[in-house]
Amino acid sequence: MMLRGERMAVAVVAVVLAFAASAQAGMLAGTKFPFEGCKQNLMNSPYYATLLSYNENTKAQTSKFCIQLHSKPADACIKNGFRCCNTHINKIKFFPALDCQGSLGSVDVLAAKKTVTSVYWEEHDGFEIVKVTPLMEWLTNPATIDGQVLCFNLRAPCWTMAMFAYDHEQLEYSLYDKKQDNYECCPTGIVDVMYTDVGDSKSAADALPVRSPPPPMNPPRMPPPPKKAGKAKSPKPSKPSKPVRTPKPVRSGKRG
């Protein structure tokens, strides 16, 4: 029979192994994405992404998938002598299938209500990589990044998420900062590919953090309560006017 302490130790090891596996997305998927020596480990970065929604338009042969960015608490990021625990996000890379160039048309930054069309395709070791940059204007630090939603608009030739992803079941991503001190932070992970609609653009927008409006500087005054209806009061009688005094007679001078 396993003792309580042994069970706890096994549970901790399982969590660590699961986190380590997700931190090495390329190895987990059997690829070498992103095919360069940036700092990829999710354990050394606060940032990761989850799939929020996916919708297809079969008639137009287009689709949209939205991811939400997350920022872990500061004490959950393992510092390893690099800046990756406190940096920004400047670009996002995906590992697409071959012959998909032109399929990623634009990216919507929902909170900023902006659309980014600066999409670039690269070749690494015979594979194609697509990146979207710059994004640093909206993704400056852990506080501003947490909860941000980015929606990616796909079109032909690879207009569905399954067509677009390299292995058609998982889509690998990497979140890059801007290169400094001759290296880049690029936490790399995986989101599952969806084959049917999940959520919608409205649910993606609803996921954004909503701030309460500030209170008004001068609250409006409440109107006075209405007077109760009742019997009309008769007007008060007017006070009687004071009697006018007659002037005293003037005496004439002495008689001689």
Backbone hydrogen bonds, N-H to C=O, Kabsch-Sander energy under -0.5 kcal/mol:
donor,donor_aa,acceptor,acceptor_aa,energy
7,R,3,L,-2.4
8,M,4,R,-2.3
9,A,5,G,-2.1
10,V,6,E,-2.4
11,A,7,R,-2.4
12,V,8,M,-2.4
13,V,9,A,-2.3
14,A,10,V,-2.4
15,V,11,A,-2.2
16,V,12,V,-2.4
17,L,13,V,-2.6
18,A,14,A,-2.3
19,F,15,V,-2.6
20,A,16,V,-2.5
21,A,17,L,-2.2
22,S,18,A,-2.2
23,A,19,F,-1.7
24,Q,20,A,-0.8
24,Q,21,A,-1.0
25,A,188,T,-0.7
28,L,24,Q,-2.4
29,A,25,A,-2.5
30,G,26,G,-0.5
30,G,27,M,-0.7
31,T,26,G,-3.6
35,F,32,K,-2.9
38,C,36,E,-0.6
39,K,184,E,-2.8
40,Q,38,C,-1.2
44,N,41,N,-1.3
45,S,42,L,-1.4
48,Y,70,H,-1.4
50,T,68,Q,-1.9
52,L,66,C,-3.4
53,S,66,C,-1.4
54,Y,198,V,-3.1
55,N,64,K,-2.3
57,N,62,T,-3.1
61,Q,57,N,-1.4
62,T,57,N,-1.7
63,S,154,L,-1.6
64,K,55,N,-2.4
65,F,152,F,-1.9
66,C,53,S,-2.5
67,I,150,L,-2.8
68,Q,50,T,-2.8
69,L,148,Q,-2.9
70,H,48,Y,-2.6
72,K,46,P,-2.7
76,A,73,P,-2.0
77,C,74,A,-1.3
78,I,43,M,-2.7
78,I,76,A,-0.5
79,K,77,C,-0.8
86,N,83,R,-2.4
89,I,139,L,-2.4
90,N,176,Y,-3.4
91,K,176,Y,-1.7
92,I,132,V,-1.7
93,K,174,S,-2.5
94,F,130,V,-2.4
95,F,172,E,-1.5
97,A,164,F,-2.3
100,C,97,A,-0.7
103,S,100,C,-2.3
105,G,103,S,-1.0
105,G,153,N,-2.4
106,S,153,N,-0.8
107,V,116,V,-2.3
108,D,151,C,-3.0
109,V,107,V,-0.5
109,V,114,K,-3.3
110,L,108,D,-0.9
110,L,149,V,-1.7
113,K,109,V,-1.1
113,K,110,L,-0.6
114,K,109,V,-1.8
116,V,107,V,-3.6
119,V,117,T,-1.8
120,Y,131,K,-2.7
122,E,129,I,-3.1
124,H,127,F,-2.9
127,F,124,H,-2.6
129,I,122,E,-2.5
130,V,94,F,-1.7
131,K,120,Y,-2.8
132,V,92,I,-2.2
133,T,118,S,-1.7
135,L,90,N,-1.6
138,W,135,L,-1.7
139,L,135,L,-1.5
145,I,141,N,-2.1
146,D,142,P,-1.9
147,G,69,L,-2.7
148,Q,145,I,-2.3
150,L,67,I,-2.4
151,C,108,D,-2.3
152,F,65,F,-3.2
153,N,106,S,-2.5
154,L,63,S,-2.8
154,L,152,F,-0.6
155,R,103,S,-2.0
158,C,155,R,-0.7
159,W,157,P,-0.7
164,F,160,T,-2.2
165,A,161,M,-2.2
166,Y,95,F,-1.6
167,D,170,Q,-0.7
171,L,191,V,-3.0
172,E,170,Q,-0.6
173,Y,189,G,-2.4
174,S,93,K,-1.9
175,L,187,P,-2.4
176,Y,91,K,-2.5
176,Y,174,S,-0.7
177,D,185,C,-1.8
180,Q,183,Y,-2.0
183,Y,180,Q,-1.7
186,C,39,K,-2.8
188,T,40,Q,-2.2
189,G,173,Y,-1.9
191,V,171,L,-2.1
193,V,169,E,-2.7
198,V,54,Y,-3.0
204,A,200,D,-2.0
205,A,201,S,-2.2
206,D,202,K,-2.5
207,A,203,S,-0.9
208,L,205,A,-1.3
211,R,209,P,-0.5
245,R,243,P,-0.6
